[in-house]
Amino acid sequence: MTPVRASRPRPAWHVATVVETRRETPTAARLVLDVPTWPGSEAGSHVDLRLTAPDGYQASRSYSIASSTPAGTTAEPPAGQVVLAIDELPDGEVSPFLVREVRPGDQLELHGPLGAFFVWRPGESDRPVQLIAGGSGVVPLYAMAAAHGAADDAARFRLLYSARTPADVFFADELTALAGPAFGLDLVYTREAPDGWPDAVGRLTRETLAARTIPAAERPRVYVCGSTGFVEAVARWLQELGHAAADIHTERFGGL
Ligand SMILES: Cc1cc2nc3c(=O)[nH]c(=O)nc-3n(C[C@H](O)[C@H](O)[C@H](O)COP(=O)(O)OP(=O)(O)OC[C@H]3O[C@@H](n4cnc5c(N)ncnc54)[C@H](O)[C@@H]3O)c2cc1C
């Protein structure tokens, strides 16, 4: 298979204008940003977002890019737009502002695209891909799943997604629409499941991970994203289940 690869966009500072804000979950918002100078980004990349207060105080945080425009795919959303999805941490400095206060027309500064290791490129390999997300950690993995769907790539994809409740599932409609023979979607609920849900409600366990992911014998490339504690537990279990460390790509969002 011939890799489809464009030269990687160079990170730079960009001015972004908010064009749409949407409630993503009870605690999270989706921001659609118009970034005329945006060079495009590979699925899984992130940006550093910088806010500047009227007194000059600045704060910056990293956010994964939910959209991607890899070579060989149809640009969705249109080139020059970047989509972020931000979960509010109740005592956080930046996320409550982004989720509650930001309005269409506001301007934000972005540095990116960043992250060359935690990306998925269409056409790079026929090996299956296992995505494993905890909470908002699904954002870069959704970008990969959407890029995979748009590229009609031959690799088989599967996502295991741990969310608090059905209402807390990010990109629920989009993920449901992607699900099919080429993209398996497995949900685990930690607090509350839909009526009649067959599985136990609770934190992801090693047993569920083993049962709901592509086995190590099939040598999947694995991408894990979520809070630091989630990622470390999952990466440890994956190695115990026989996955090679080199096949496990991780992105830690912080926290415990
Ligand atoms: C590469 C990368 C990509 C990221 N992408 C996203 C994304 O797409 N969507 C998103 O919502 N967040 C994402 N994050 C997390 C984000 O950068 C911030 O850490 C988060 O929004 C909290 O910022 P804050 O200023 O509100 O909280 P802060 O004021 O920085 O922290 C408040 C408290 O929360 C703790 N904390 C910080 N981060 C987390 C966390 N992730 N989980 C639990 N506790 C935490 C801190 O230790 C502190 O005690 C990403 C982080 C990284 C490194």
The ligand as an SDF file (V2000), in Angstrom:
LIG
                    3D

 53 58  0  0  0  0  0  0  0  0999 V2000
   -2.1520   17.3080   24.2250 C   0  0  0  0  0  0  0  0  0  0  0  0
   -3.3730   17.6720   25.0480 C   0  0  0  0  0  0  0  0  0  0  0  0
   -4.6150   17.7420   24.4400 C   0  0  0  0  0  0  0  0  0  0  0  0
   -5.7480   18.0890   25.1860 C   0  0  0  0  0  0  0  0  0  0  0  0
   -6.9600   18.1150   24.5650 N   0  0  0  0  0  0  0  0  0  0  0  0
   -8.0820   18.3900   25.2580 C   0  0  0  0  0  0  0  0  0  0  0  0
   -9.3720   18.3710   24.6190 C   0  0  0  0  0  0  0  0  0  0  0  0
   -9.5010   18.1110   23.4150 O   0  0  0  0  0  0  0  0  0  0  0  0
  -10.4700   18.6720   25.3790 N   0  0  0  0  0  0  0  0  0  0  0  0
  -10.3600   18.9630   26.7140 C   0  0  0  0  0  0  0  0  0  0  0  0
  -11.3860   19.2130   27.3470 O   0  0  0  0  0  0  0  0  0  0  0  0
   -9.1510   18.9670   27.3440 N   0  0  0  0  0  0  0  0  0  0  0  0
   -8.0120   18.7080   26.6570 C   0  0  0  0  0  0  0  0  0  0  0  0
   -6.7760   18.7370   27.2840 N   0  0  0  0  0  0  0  0  0  0  0  0
   -6.7200   19.2040   28.6940 C   0  0  0  0  0  0  0  0  0  0  0  0
   -6.5460   20.7430   28.6990 C   0  0  0  0  0  0  0  0  0  0  0  0
   -5.2610   21.0900   28.1860 O   0  0  0  0  0  0  0  0  0  0  0  0
   -6.6210   21.3450   30.1050 C   0  0  0  0  0  0  0  0  0  0  0  0
   -5.7390   20.6650   30.9600 O   0  0  0  0  0  0  0  0  0  0  0  0
   -8.0220   21.2870   30.6920 C   0  0  0  0  0  0  0  0  0  0  0  0
   -8.9520   22.0180   29.8500 O   0  0  0  0  0  0  0  0  0  0  0  0
   -8.0210   21.9430   32.0990 C   0  0  0  0  0  0  0  0  0  0  0  0
   -7.5990   23.2730   31.9970 O   0  0  0  0  0  0  0  0  0  0  0  0
   -8.1030   24.3330   33.0780 P   0  0  0  0  0  0  0  0  0  0  0  0
   -7.3010   25.5820   32.8840 O   0  0  0  0  0  0  0  0  0  0  0  0
   -9.5880   24.4490   33.0480 O   0  0  0  0  0  0  0  0  0  0  0  0
   -7.7290   23.6270   34.4660 O   0  0  0  0  0  0  0  0  0  0  0  0
   -6.4450   23.9680   35.3780 P   0  0  0  0  0  0  0  0  0  0  0  0
   -6.6710   25.2740   36.0480 O   0  0  0  0  0  0  0  0  0  0  0  0
   -5.2130   23.7930   34.5610 O   0  0  0  0  0  0  0  0  0  0  0  0
   -6.5060   22.7480   36.3970 O   0  0  0  0  0  0  0  0  0  0  0  0
   -7.4890   22.6480   37.4320 C   0  0  0  0  0  0  0  0  0  0  0  0
   -7.3060   21.3430   38.1790 C   0  0  0  0  0  0  0  0  0  0  0  0
   -7.6830   20.2430   37.3450 O   0  0  0  0  0  0  0  0  0  0  0  0
   -6.5920   19.3060   37.1710 C   0  0  0  0  0  0  0  0  0  0  0  0
   -6.5950   18.9120   35.7700 N   0  0  0  0  0  0  0  0  0  0  0  0
   -5.9680   19.5180   34.7360 C   0  0  0  0  0  0  0  0  0  0  0  0
   -6.2420   18.8940   33.5750 N   0  0  0  0  0  0  0  0  0  0  0  0
   -7.0780   17.8760   33.8840 C   0  0  0  0  0  0  0  0  0  0  0  0
   -7.7280   16.8630   33.1290 C   0  0  0  0  0  0  0  0  0  0  0  0
   -7.5690   16.7800   31.7840 N   0  0  0  0  0  0  0  0  0  0  0  0
   -8.5250   15.9850   33.7720 N   0  0  0  0  0  0  0  0  0  0  0  0
   -8.7170   16.0690   35.1220 C   0  0  0  0  0  0  0  0  0  0  0  0
   -8.1270   17.0030   35.8910 N   0  0  0  0  0  0  0  0  0  0  0  0
   -7.3160   17.8780   35.2930 C   0  0  0  0  0  0  0  0  0  0  0  0
   -5.3570   20.0770   37.5510 C   0  0  0  0  0  0  0  0  0  0  0  0
   -4.3670   19.1790   38.0570 O   0  0  0  0  0  0  0  0  0  0  0  0
   -5.8770   21.0330   38.6030 C   0  0  0  0  0  0  0  0  0  0  0  0
   -5.9470   20.3920   39.8590 O   0  0  0  0  0  0  0  0  0  0  0  0
   -5.6340   18.3780   26.5730 C   0  0  0  0  0  0  0  0  0  0  0  0
   -4.3780   18.3120   27.1850 C   0  0  0  0  0  0  0  0  0  0  0  0
   -3.2610   17.9510   26.4590 C   0  0  0  0  0  0  0  0  0  0  0  0
   -1.9170   17.8830   27.1420 C   0  0  0  0  0  0  0  0  0  0  0  0
  1  2  1  0
  2  3  1  0
  2 52  2  0
  3  4  2  0
  4  5  1  0
  4 50  1  0
  5  6  2  0
  6  7  1  0
  6 13  1  0
  7  8  2  0
  7  9  1  0
  9 10  1  0
 10 11  2  0
 10 12  1  0
 12 13  2  0
 13 14  1  0
 14 15  1  0
 14 50  1  0
 15 16  1  0
 16 17  1  0
 16 18  1  0
 18 19  1  0
 18 20  1  0
 20 21  1  0
 20 22  1  0
 22 23  1  0
 23 24  1  0
 24 25  2  0
 24 26  1  0
 24 27  1  0
 27 28  1  0
 28 29  2  0
 28 30  1  0
 28 31  1  0
 31 32  1  0
 32 33  1  0
 33 34  1  0
 33 48  1  0
 34 35  1  0
 35 36  1  0
 35 46  1  0
 36 37  1  0
 36 45  1  0
 37 38  2  0
 38 39  1  0
 39 40  1  0
 39 45  2  0
 40 41  1  0
 40 42  2  0
 42 43  1  0
 43 44  2  0
 44 45  1  0
 46 47  1  0
 46 48  1  0
 48 49  1  0
 50 51  2  0
 51 52  1  0
 52 53  1  0
M  END
$$$$
